[in-house]
Amino acid sequence: MIIIPARIGSSRFPNKVLADIGGLPMVIRTAKAVEDIDTVAIATDSEEVVAIAKQHGIQAILTSTTHQSGTDRIYEAAQKLNLDDQEIVINVQGDEPFIEVGVVRAVYELTQKNREDERIMMNSCYKQINNSEADDPNLVKVVTTQKDIALYFSRAKVPYPRDHHFDAYKGHIGIYGFTKRSLEKFCALPHSPLEDIEKLEQLRALYHGYEVAMVGVETKSFGIDTPEDLEKALAYYHVN
């Protein structure tokens, strides 16, 4: 099951999930980009988004307006959908209209591989980014072990290249794979100070001692966090 959280009141870019991308609202274009992988549903706090999804033949679940993270929102949707505890749930962000099928499949397969590992709470992915790209706080960086288990996520430039130039940063892509059971465990954890400081929900899992498994992917996709990103997206759409 792929569930796309779509909060209408983004603080940085209100109503961005409904921004027009080539004649389709952003969240609808995102849903259509991944609908061949698995069943798709949108989890939203907006009746307007529910109505628009219905017009485009996409299931939408109305959820609470008080959720502090997209993962909390998709858990409410997973409950309302009565998913089995071992069902794989993939969280694809609603602001990724150009996400490639291969990227989502890579997270899906990693989640399936780690399905029985109780230490791994979440599965996700990263792409290689250069030194200049790593300066962007909206592009989250991840540091991993040799086996691609996340050590830390940050909006800051990590690792910090103290003695030399470094050009092989890992840029986190906000796609998460859970089982319904691990999703329930994640949402039962108390919010962590690291999560609140960085505004990165995945730090909740690390703070409480769980693991986040990662996989490297190749992608040209990018999240849309600001009106400037939307301009970039529209230019990208017309070129591609």
C-alpha positions as CSV (number, residue, x, y, z in Angstrom):
1,M,0.0,0.0,0.0
2,I,1.3,3.5,-0.9
3,I,-0.1,6.3,1.2
4,I,0.6,9.9,0.4
5,P,0.3,12.4,3.2
6,A,-1.1,15.7,2.0
7,R,-1.4,18.4,4.6
8,I,-3.0,21.5,3.1
9,G,-1.6,24.0,5.6
10,S,2.2,23.8,5.0
11,S,3.9,26.6,6.9
12,R,6.5,27.3,4.2
13,F,4.1,26.9,1.2
14,P,0.4,26.8,2.0
15,N,-1.8,24.7,-0.4
16,K,1.3,23.5,-2.2
17,V,-0.1,20.0,-2.7
18,L,-2.8,21.5,-4.9
19,A,-0.3,23.6,-7.0
20,D,-0.8,23.0,-10.7
21,I,1.8,20.8,-12.4
22,G,1.0,20.4,-16.1
23,G,-2.8,20.5,-15.6
24,L,-2.9,18.3,-12.5
25,P,-2.7,19.2,-8.8
26,M,0.7,18.2,-7.4
27,V,-0.5,15.5,-5.1
28,I,-2.6,13.9,-7.9
29,R,0.4,13.9,-10.2
30,T,2.5,12.3,-7.4
31,A,-0.2,9.6,-6.9
32,K,-0.4,8.8,-10.6
33,A,3.4,8.5,-10.8
34,V,3.3,5.5,-8.4
35,E,-0.1,3.9,-9.0
36,D,1.4,1.0,-11.0
37,I,3.5,-0.2,-8.1
38,D,0.7,-0.8,-5.5
39,T,-2.7,0.5,-4.4
40,V,-2.5,4.2,-3.7
41,A,-4.4,6.3,-1.1
42,I,-4.0,10.0,-0.1
43,A,-4.1,10.8,3.6
44,T,-5.2,14.4,4.0
45,D,-6.6,16.9,6.4
46,S,-8.6,18.7,3.7
47,E,-12.0,17.9,2.4
48,E,-11.1,19.8,-0.8
49,V,-8.2,17.3,-1.4
50,V,-10.6,14.4,-0.8
51,A,-13.0,15.8,-3.4
52,I,-10.2,16.4,-5.9
53,A,-8.8,12.9,-5.5
54,K,-12.3,11.5,-6.0
55,Q,-12.6,13.4,-9.3
56,H,-9.3,11.7,-10.5
57,G,-10.3,8.2,-9.3
58,I,-7.9,8.1,-6.4
59,Q,-8.8,7.0,-2.9
60,A,-8.4,9.6,-0.2
61,I,-8.8,9.3,3.6
62,L,-9.7,12.3,5.7
63,T,-7.4,12.5,8.7
64,S,-6.9,14.8,11.7
65,T,-5.7,18.4,11.4
66,T,-3.5,18.0,14.5
67,H,-0.8,15.5,13.2
68,Q,2.7,16.7,13.7
69,S,4.2,14.5,10.9
70,G,3.3,12.9,7.7
71,T,4.0,9.5,9.2
72,D,1.5,10.0,12.0
73,R,-1.0,11.0,9.3
74,I,-0.5,7.8,7.2
75,Y,-0.8,5.7,10.3
76,E,-4.3,7.1,10.9
77,A,-5.1,6.3,7.3
78,A,-3.7,2.8,7.6
79,Q,-5.9,2.2,10.7
80,K,-9.0,3.4,8.8
81,L,-8.1,1.1,5.9
82,N,-7.8,-1.9,8.3
83,L,-4.4,-3.0,6.9
84,D,-2.9,-6.2,8.2
85,D,0.1,-5.9,10.6
86,Q,2.5,-7.3,8.0
87,E,1.2,-5.1,5.1
88,I,4.0,-3.0,3.6
89,V,3.1,0.7,3.8
90,I,5.2,3.1,1.7
91,N,5.0,6.8,2.6
92,V,5.6,8.9,-0.6
93,Q,5.6,12.6,0.0
94,G,2.9,14.6,-1.8
95,D,5.4,17.1,-3.1
96,E,7.3,14.6,-5.3
97,P,5.4,14.8,-8.6
98,F,8.4,13.5,-10.6
99,I,9.4,10.6,-8.4
100,E,10.5,7.6,-10.5
101,V,8.9,4.2,-10.2
102,G,12.3,2.6,-9.7
103,V,13.0,4.7,-6.6
104,V,9.8,3.7,-4.9
105,R,10.3,0.1,-5.9
106,A,13.8,0.1,-4.3
107,V,12.3,1.2,-1.0
108,Y,9.5,-1.3,-1.3
109,E,12.0,-4.1,-1.9
110,L,14.2,-3.0,1.0
111,T,11.2,-2.9,3.3
112,Q,10.2,-6.4,2.2
113,K,13.8,-7.6,2.8
114,N,13.7,-6.2,6.4
115,R,10.2,-7.2,7.1
116,E,11.0,-9.5,10.0
117,D,13.9,-7.5,11.5
118,E,12.6,-5.9,14.7
119,R,15.6,-3.5,14.9
120,I,14.7,-1.8,11.7
121,M,11.8,0.5,12.1
122,M,11.9,2.4,8.8
123,N,13.4,2.0,5.3
124,S,14.3,4.9,3.1
125,C,16.7,6.0,0.3
126,Y,19.3,8.6,-0.7
127,K,21.0,10.0,-3.8
128,Q,24.5,11.3,-4.2
129,I,24.7,15.1,-4.0
130,N,27.7,17.4,-4.4
131,N,29.2,19.9,-2.0
132,S,27.2,22.9,-3.3
133,E,23.9,21.0,-3.2
134,A,24.6,20.0,0.4
135,D,24.4,23.7,1.4
136,D,20.6,23.7,0.9
137,P,18.9,23.1,4.3
138,N,15.8,21.9,2.5
139,L,17.8,19.0,1.1
140,V,18.3,16.7,4.1
141,K,21.7,14.9,4.4
142,V,22.1,11.4,5.8
143,V,25.2,9.7,7.1
144,T,25.2,5.9,7.0
145,T,27.3,2.9,8.2
146,Q,29.1,0.6,5.8
147,K,25.9,-1.4,5.6
148,D,23.7,1.6,4.8
149,I,22.1,1.9,8.2
150,A,21.5,5.6,9.0
151,L,23.6,7.2,11.7
152,Y,22.1,10.6,11.5
153,F,19.9,12.9,9.3
154,S,20.4,16.7,9.3
155,R,19.6,19.8,7.4
156,A,23.2,20.9,8.2
157,K,26.1,19.8,6.0
158,V,27.1,16.4,7.4
159,P,29.7,15.0,7.5
160,Y,31.6,18.3,8.0
161,P,34.7,18.3,5.8
162,R,37.2,19.7,8.4
163,D,40.5,19.1,6.5
164,H,39.6,18.8,2.9
165,H,37.0,19.3,0.2
166,F,34.3,16.6,0.2
167,D,31.9,16.0,-2.7
168,A,30.1,12.8,-1.9
169,Y,27.2,13.7,0.3
170,K,24.1,11.6,0.6
171,G,20.9,13.5,0.0
172,H,17.9,11.9,1.7
173,I,14.8,11.3,-0.3
174,G,11.7,11.4,1.9
175,I,10.2,8.1,1.0
176,Y,9.7,5.7,3.9
177,G,8.8,2.0,4.0
178,F,7.2,0.3,7.0
179,T,5.2,-2.6,7.9
180,K,1.9,-1.7,9.5
181,R,3.3,-3.1,12.7
182,S,6.5,-1.0,12.6
183,L,4.4,2.1,11.6
184,E,2.3,1.6,14.7
185,K,5.4,1.3,16.9
186,F,6.9,4.4,15.4
187,C,3.7,6.5,16.1
188,A,3.6,5.2,19.7
189,L,7.0,6.6,20.4
190,P,7.3,10.0,22.2
191,H,8.4,12.8,20.0
192,S,12.1,13.4,20.4
193,P,14.1,16.7,21.0
194,L,16.2,16.0,17.8
195,E,13.0,15.6,15.8
196,D,11.7,18.9,17.1
197,I,15.0,20.8,16.5
198,E,15.7,19.6,13.0
199,K,12.0,19.2,12.0
200,L,12.8,15.7,10.7
201,E,10.5,13.0,11.9
202,Q,12.9,10.1,11.1
203,L,15.1,11.2,14.0
204,R,12.4,9.9,16.3
205,A,13.3,6.4,15.4
206,L,17.1,6.9,15.9
207,Y,16.6,8.8,19.1
208,H,14.7,5.8,20.6
209,G,17.4,3.3,19.5
210,Y,15.8,1.9,16.3
211,E,17.4,1.6,12.9
212,V,16.6,3.2,9.6
213,A,17.8,1.1,6.7
214,M,18.8,3.0,3.5
215,V,19.4,2.2,-0.1
216,G,21.2,4.4,-2.7
217,V,19.2,5.3,-5.8
218,E,19.6,7.4,-8.9
219,T,16.9,10.1,-9.4
220,K,16.3,13.4,-11.1
221,S,13.3,14.0,-8.9
222,F,13.1,16.7,-6.2
223,G,10.7,17.8,-3.5
224,I,8.8,21.1,-3.8
225,D,9.2,23.0,-0.5
226,T,8.9,26.6,-1.6
227,P,7.4,28.8,-4.4
228,E,10.8,28.9,-5.9
229,D,10.9,25.1,-6.1
230,L,7.5,25.2,-7.9
231,E,9.0,27.5,-10.6
232,K,11.9,25.0,-11.0
233,A,9.3,22.2,-11.2
234,L,7.3,23.9,-13.9
235,A,10.5,24.5,-15.9
236,Y,11.5,20.8,-15.4
237,Y,8.0,19.6,-16.5
238,H,8.0,21.6,-19.7
239,V,11.5,20.4,-20.6
240,N,10.8,16.7,-19.9
